[in-house]
Amino acid sequence: MDITPLFVAKGEKEIYMLPQMSNRHGLIAGATGTGKTVTLQVLAQNFSRAGVPVFMADVKGDLAGLSQPGTATTKIAERIKKLNLGDYIFSPCPVVCWDVFGTTGHPVRTTISEMGPLLLSRLLNLNEVQSGVLSLVFKIADDDGLLLLDLKDLRSILQYAGDNASKFITEYGKISTASIGTIQRSLLVLEEQGADKLFGEPALDLYDMIQTDSNGQGVINILSSDRLMQYPKMYATFLLWLLSELFEQLPEVGDQPKPKLVFFFDEAHLLFNDTPDILLEKIEQVVRLIRSKGVGVYFVTQNPTDIPDKILGQLGNRVQHALRAFSANDQKAVRAAAQTFRINPKLDIEQVITQLEVGEALISMLDEKGSPGVVERAYILPPRSQIGPIAADQRDTIIKGSVLFGHYENLVDRESAYELLKTKAQQVMSQIPAPKPAGRQRESVAEAMVKSAARAAASQAGRAIMRGIFGTLFGGKKRLF
């Protein structure tokens, strides 16, 4: 097993990251244009060469260059010479491309049930009362054995719960029809953003992301996120779901010679913007405990102050690129960033942060005992892979050459809440006697169910649905087939 330290930078001395300490998480910070993306690329390639699978979101569309060998451009050649790296061998990494929208990678989906009411509430921008109603709707679906796989399932159970709200008061408490209406309208907005692509089956099997190639290199999973980033809340919520699923599904492994997976969370500030306290507590818990599952989490953001203190304190490996100090707030942020490092008497850290060149950073890695190393000023090594995007035909070759090709591309739609509610309503309807002509009759529960199912069905008019029985459903930590 390769546990050679990962060579990541060089200043007065060479700087390494210890594989056995890389599940203690990390931070890559710096202003726009200071070299964070290249640092991310260098770290990912190092992990891959050590046999560690990687997940990373590609928010600018240029990380797929990891799939191609790099070249000695003028700037790279200068950096190789400056750092006296000798014969620098360029090489590609094994890459799998993913895309929520299914256009520039394998479709990556989850289900409504997997996402759960807490994360869905954030995705739908619901208030506390509306979130409570959504949780009750999930409870009704669970009690009735109704699988919530895609948006039409959620729409159906919402309609049913709203139409029969008065019947559920005794067992579930009050279900506000106004809140149901708000949730339904939020669903329409979400669907207009393309979220219907996010939910369905086959849902992502996390172990498809934790793979090595035939040469023992860790596969780098790249999520195309340039389009997804147009909807920041969807981007952050999906990555948070992915992280929480890793935490729930992976077994405890304790201290290992190297991680089972390294997860890079780019644009990490989006995860914490307008996050309710209850969700923030969950995030803190996941970050604190997921290291025991062999997963290292690396947040990539402009400033360390973007990360809550309780989480920032858990990020042991630090790479700080340049920050700007044009305003009083900027100067305060620089001061705060400087205070996160173990002091080096040779460096005025606060001053150096504003003077770093592109590709240069202040770096502190954990030592063998898990203690932060003294901060050093150093240049990040040049990546061995291509810097920048790849051509469309190169991406197409990667996608179609993957062993996963054809699996996630084939959407399936097995029987779930939408179909069951519709069938149940039709069965009840067939037993209802013909209405009496005189007088207006009180609507029965059965009739309400029929109308509910009919409205849900009408909203799906014209949609082509492929039928099938293939797929998975996560139920908490269990998977139902």
C-alpha positions in Angstrom: 0.0 0.0 0.0 1.4 3.4 -1.1 1.7 5.7 2.0 4.4 7.9 0.6 4.0 11.5 1.7 2.3 13.7 -0.9 4.7 16.3 -2.3 2.6 19.5 -2.8 4.8 22.6 -2.6 8.3 23.9 -2.2 9.8 27.0 -0.6 12.9 27.0 1.6 12.1 23.3 2.0 9.8 20.7 0.4 6.3 20.5 1.9 4.4 17.2 2.1 0.9 16.1 3.2 0.9 12.9 5.2 -1.7 10.5 3.7 -2.6 9.1 7.2 -3.5 12.7 8.3 -5.4 13.8 5.1 -8.7 12.6 6.5 -8.3 15.3 9.2 -9.8 17.6 6.5 -8.4 20.8 5.0 -8.9 24.3 3.7 -7.8 25.9 0.4 -8.5 29.7 0.6 -7.5 32.8 -1.4 -8.9 35.6 -3.5 -10.1 35.0 -7.1 -7.2 34.4 -9.5 -4.6 33.5 -6.8 -4.2 29.8 -7.8 -6.8 27.9 -5.7 -8.0 25.8 -8.7 -4.5 24.7 -9.6 -3.8 23.8 -5.9 -7.0 21.8 -5.9 -5.8 20.1 -9.1 -2.4 19.3 -7.6 -3.9 17.8 -4.4 -6.4 15.7 -6.4 -3.7 14.3 -8.6 -1.5 13.5 -5.6 -4.4 11.6 -4.0 -5.2 9.8 -7.2 -1.5 8.7 -7.6 -1.7 7.4 -4.0 -4.7 5.3 -4.9 -7.3 7.5 -3.2 -10.5 8.2 -5.0 -11.6 11.9 -5.2 -14.8 13.8 -5.6 -14.7 17.4 -6.8 -17.2 19.9 -8.2 -16.0 21.7 -11.3 -17.6 25.2 -11.0 -15.6 26.8 -13.8 -15.5 23.9 -16.3 -11.7 23.4 -16.4 -11.0 20.6 -13.9 -11.6 17.9 -16.6 -8.1 18.7 -17.7 -7.0 16.2 -15.0 -7.9 13.5 -17.6 -5.1 14.7 -20.0 -1.3 14.8 -19.5 0.0 18.3 -19.0 2.6 20.1 -21.1 5.6 22.3 -20.3 4.2 25.7 -21.2 6.4 28.7 -20.7 5.0 29.4 -17.2 5.1 25.8 -16.1 8.7 25.4 -17.4 9.7 28.5 -15.5 8.1 27.1 -12.3 9.8 23.7 -12.7 13.2 25.4 -13.2 12.5 27.8 -10.2 11.8 24.9 -7.9 14.5 22.7 -9.3 12.2 19.8 -9.9 14.4 18.1 -12.6 12.7 15.8 -15.0 9.0 16.5 -14.3 6.8 13.8 -15.7 3.4 14.8 -17.0 0.6 12.3 -16.7 -3.2 12.1 -16.7 -5.6 10.8 -14.0 -8.5 8.4 -14.4 -11.6 10.5 -14.5 -15.3 9.9 -14.4 -17.6 12.8 -15.5 -20.9 13.5 -13.7 -23.6 16.0 -14.4 -27.0 16.6 -12.7 -28.4 17.6 -16.0 -27.0 14.7 -17.9 -25.3 16.6 -20.7 -21.6 16.7 -19.8 -21.4 13.6 -17.7 -23.3 10.6 -16.4 -26.6 11.7 -14.9 -26.3 11.8 -11.1 -29.6 11.5 -9.2 -31.0 11.1 -5.8 -34.6 10.5 -4.7 -37.0 12.6 -2.7 -36.9 10.1 0.1 -33.0 10.1 0.2 -32.9 13.9 0.2 -35.3 14.0 3.2 -37.4 16.9 4.5 -34.6 18.9 6.2 -32.5 19.3 3.0 -35.6 19.7 0.8 -36.8 22.5 3.1 -33.6 24.4 2.5 -33.7 23.7 -1.3 -37.3 25.0 -1.4 -36.5 28.0 0.9 -39.2 27.1 3.4 -39.8 28.7 6.7 -40.0 26.8 10.0 -43.8 26.3 9.8 -43.6 25.1 6.1 -40.7 22.8 7.0 -42.8 21.2 9.7 -45.7 20.6 7.3 -43.3 19.0 4.8 -42.0 16.7 7.6 -45.6 15.7 8.3 -46.1 14.9 4.7 -43.1 12.7 4.7 -44.4 11.0 7.8 -47.7 10.3 6.0 -45.9 8.8 3.1 -43.7 6.6 5.4 -46.7 5.3 7.3 -48.5 4.4 4.1 -45.5 2.8 2.5 -45.4 5.3 -0.3 -42.0 5.7 -2.0 -41.1 9.3 -2.8 -38.7 9.0 -5.7 -39.2 12.0 -8.0 -41.0 15.3 -8.1 -44.3 13.8 -9.3 -44.4 11.6 -6.2 -43.9 14.6 -3.9 -46.4 16.6 -5.8 -49.0 13.7 -5.5 -48.5 13.2 -1.8 -48.7 17.0 -1.2 -51.9 17.2 -3.1 -53.4 14.2 -1.2 -52.3 15.6 2.2 -53.7 19.1 1.4 -57.0 17.7 0.1 -57.4 15.6 3.2 -55.8 17.9 5.8 -58.9 17.8 8.1 -58.8 14.0 8.2 -55.1 13.9 9.4 -55.5 16.3 12.4 -56.0 13.6 15.0 -53.0 11.4 14.0 -50.5 14.0 12.6 -51.6 17.4 13.8 -52.7 20.3 11.7 -51.5 20.4 8.1 -51.8 24.0 6.9 -53.3 24.1 3.4 -51.6 27.5 2.9 -48.2 25.9 3.6 -49.0 23.0 1.2 -49.7 25.7 -1.4 -46.5 27.4 -0.8 -44.5 24.2 -1.0 -46.3 23.3 -4.3 -45.4 26.7 -5.8 -41.8 26.3 -4.6 -41.7 22.9 -6.4 -42.8 24.6 -9.6 -39.9 27.1 -9.4 -37.5 24.2 -8.6 -38.7 22.3 -11.6 -38.2 25.3 -13.8 -34.6 25.4 -12.7 -34.2 21.8 -13.9 -34.4 20.0 -10.5 -36.6 17.4 -12.1 -33.3 16.0 -13.4 -31.9 15.7 -9.9 -34.6 13.4 -8.6 -35.3 9.9 -9.9 -33.8 6.5 -10.5 -31.4 4.9 -10.8 -30.1 6.9 -7.9 -26.4 7.3 -7.4 -24.6 4.3 -5.8 -21.9 6.0 -3.8 -19.6 3.0 -4.2 -19.5 3.9 -8.0 -17.5 6.9 -6.8 -15.1 5.0 -4.6 -13.1 3.2 -7.2 -9.5 2.7 -8.4 -8.4 1.9 -12.0 -6.4 -1.1 -13.2 -3.2 0.7 -12.3 -4.3 1.3 -8.7 -4.9 5.0 -9.2 -7.8 6.6 -7.5 -10.6 7.6 -9.8 -11.3 11.4 -9.8 -15.1 12.0 -10.0 -15.7 15.4 -11.5 -19.2 16.9 -11.2 -19.9 19.5 -13.9 -21.2 22.4 -12.0 -20.9 25.5 -14.2 -24.6 25.3 -15.0 -25.6 24.0 -11.5 -23.8 27.0 -10.0 -26.5 29.2 -11.6 -28.7 27.9 -8.7 -26.4 28.2 -5.7 -28.8 26.6 -3.2 -29.3 23.6 -5.4 -25.6 23.2 -5.8 -24.9 23.5 -2.1 -27.8 21.3 -1.0 -26.9 18.5 -3.5 -23.2 18.4 -2.3 -24.4 18.5 1.3 -26.7 15.5 0.6 -23.8 13.7 -1.0 -21.6 14.3 2.0 -24.3 13.2 4.5 -24.9 10.0 2.5 -21.2 9.1 2.7 -21.4 9.7 6.4 -24.5 7.5 6.8 -23.5 4.6 4.5 -19.8 4.1 4.9 -18.7 1.9 7.8 -16.4 3.0 10.6 -12.8 2.3 9.7 -10.8 4.3 12.3 -7.3 5.5 11.5 -6.1 4.3 8.1 -2.8 4.7 6.2 -4.8 6.8 3.7 -8.4 7.9 3.1 -11.0 5.9 1.4 -12.2 9.1 -0.4 -11.3 12.8 -0.5 -14.2 15.2 -1.0 -13.5 18.8 -2.3 -16.3 21.3 -1.6 -15.6 24.3 -3.9 -17.4 27.6 -3.3 -17.9 26.4 0.3 -19.4 29.7 1.5 -22.6 28.7 -0.3 -23.0 25.9 2.1 -23.3 28.3 5.0 -25.3 31.2 3.5 -28.6 31.5 5.3 -28.3 28.1 6.8 -30.8 27.5 9.7 -29.2 26.5 13.0 -30.6 23.0 13.0 -29.0 22.3 9.6 -25.7 23.9 10.6 -25.5 21.6 13.6 -26.0 18.6 11.3 -23.2 19.9 9.1 -20.8 20.3 12.0 -21.6 16.8 13.2 -21.0 15.3 9.8 -17.7 17.1 9.3 -16.5 16.1 12.8 -17.4 12.4 12.5 -16.9 11.6 8.9 -13.2 11.3 9.3 -13.8 8.0 11.2 -15.4 6.7 7.9 -12.1 7.4 6.1 -13.3 10.5 4.3 -11.3 13.7 4.1 -13.3 16.9 3.4 -11.5 19.9 1.9 -13.3 23.3 1.7 -12.3 25.7 -1.0 -13.3 29.3 -0.5 -12.0 32.8 -0.8 -11.6 33.5 2.9 -11.3 31.3 6.0 -14.0 33.6 7.6 -16.5 32.1 5.2 -16.4 28.9 7.3 -18.1 28.8 10.8 -15.5 28.6 13.6 -16.7 25.2 14.8 -16.0 23.7 11.4 -12.9 25.8 10.6 -11.3 24.4 13.8 -11.6 20.9 12.3 -9.7 21.7 9.1 -6.1 20.6 9.9 -4.4 20.9 6.6 -4.3 24.5 5.3 -3.3 26.2 2.1 -3.8 30.0 2.1 -3.3 31.9 -1.1 -3.2 35.7 -1.3 -5.9 37.9 0.1 -6.5 41.6 -0.8 -6.6 44.4 1.8 -8.3 47.3 0.0 -10.8 48.1 2.7 -11.2 47.9 6.5 -13.2 44.7 6.1 -10.5 43.2 3.9 -7.9 44.1 6.5 -10.0 42.5 9.2 -10.3 39.3 7.1 -6.6 39.2 6.5 -5.9 39.5 10.2 -8.4 36.7 11.0 -6.8 34.4 8.4 -3.3 35.1 9.8 -4.5 34.1 13.2 -5.5 30.6 12.1 -1.9 29.5 11.5 0.8 28.3 13.9 3.3 31.1 14.1 6.6 31.0 12.2 9.0 33.6 13.7 10.6 34.1 10.3 7.3 35.3 8.8 5.0 38.3 9.4 2.0 36.2 8.3 -0.5 39.1 8.2 1.8 41.0 5.8 2.9 38.1 3.7 -0.8 37.1 2.9 -1.2 40.2 0.9 2.1 39.8 -0.9 1.9 36.2 -2.2 2.3 35.7 -5.9 -0.1 33.7 -8.0 0.6 30.0 -7.2 2.3 30.9 -4.0 0.8 30.2 -0.6 1.1 30.0 3.1 0.9 26.3 4.0 0.5 24.3 7.2 0.1 20.6 7.2 -0.5 18.2 10.1 2.5 16.3 11.4 2.6 12.6 12.5 1.0 13.4 15.8 -1.9 15.4 14.2 -0.5 18.8 15.3 -0.5 21.7 12.9 2.9 22.4 11.4 4.6 25.7 11.5 3.4 27.8 8.6 5.7 28.0 5.6 5.7 30.2 2.5 6.0 28.1 -0.6 5.1 27.6 -4.3 2.5 25.0 -5.2 4.0 22.4 -7.6 2.9 22.6 -11.2 0.1 20.1 -12.0 1.2 17.0 -13.9 -2.1 17.1 -15.8 -3.5 19.6 -18.2 -4.5 23.0 -16.9 -7.9 24.2 -18.3 -10.9 22.6 -20.0 -10.9 19.7 -22.5 -12.6 19.5 -25.9 -16.2 18.2 -26.3 -15.0 15.2 -28.2 -12.5 14.3 -25.4 -15.2 14.6 -22.8 -17.5 12.4 -24.9 -14.7 9.8 -25.2 -14.3 9.7 -21.4 -18.1 9.4 -20.8 -18.6 6.6 -23.3 -15.5 4.8 -22.3 -16.6 4.6 -18.7 -17.8 1.2 -17.3 -20.8 3.2 -15.9 -21.9 4.3 -19.4 -25.4 3.1 -20.1 -26.4 2.6 -16.5 -27.3 6.0 -15.2 -28.2 7.2 -18.7 -31.3 4.9 -18.7 -34.0 6.6 -16.5 -36.4 4.2 -14.9 -39.7 4.9 -13.2 -40.9 2.1 -10.9 -44.2 2.1 -9.0 -44.1 4.7 -6.3 -46.4 7.2 -4.5 -47.8 8.8 -7.7 -48.8 5.5 -9.2 -50.1 4.0 -6.0 -52.2 7.0 -5.1 -53.7 7.0 -8.5 -54.4 3.3 -8.5 -55.9 3.4 -5.0 -58.1 6.3 -6.0 -59.4 4.5 -9.1 -60.2 1.4 -7.0 -62.1 3.4 -4.5 -63.9 5.3 -7.3 -65.2 2.1 -8.8 -67.0 1.3 -5.5 -68.7 4.7 -5.1 -72.4 4.5 -6.0 -73.8 6.9 -8.6 -74.5 10.3 -7.2 -78.0 11.3 -6.3 -79.4 14.1 -8.5 -81.0 16.2 -5.7 -78.9 18.3 -3.4 -75.2 18.8 -2.9 -73.6 15.9 -1.2 -70.7 16.1 1.3 -67.4 15.0 -0.4 -66.2 11.7 0.9 -62.6 10.8 1.7 -62.6 8.5 -1.3 -63.9 11.3 -3.6 -61.2 13.6 -2.3 -58.6 11.0 -3.0 -59.8 10.6 -6.5 -59.7 14.4 -7.1 -56.3 14.5 -5.6 -54.9 11.8 -7.8 -56.6 13.3 -10.8 -55.0 16.7 -10.3 -51.6 15.1 -9.8 -52.1 13.1 -13.0 -53.2 16.2 -14.9 -50.0 17.9 -14.0 -48.0 15.1 -15.6 -50.0 15.3 -18.9 -47.8 14.9 -22.0 -44.8 13.6 -20.0 -43.3 10.4 -21.4 -42.5 8.0 -18.5 -40.4 4.9 -19.0 -41.6 2.0 -16.8 -39.3 -0.3 -15.0 -38.4 -2.0 -11.8 -34.7 -1.2 -11.6 -33.5 1.2 -9.0 -32.6 1.8 -5.4 -34.0 3.7 -2.5 -32.2 4.8 0.5 -34.3 4.6 3.7 -32.1 6.2 6.3 -29.1 3.8 6.5 -31.0 0.9 4.8 -31.5 0.4 1.2 -34.8 -1.0 -0.1 -35.1 -2.9 -3.3 
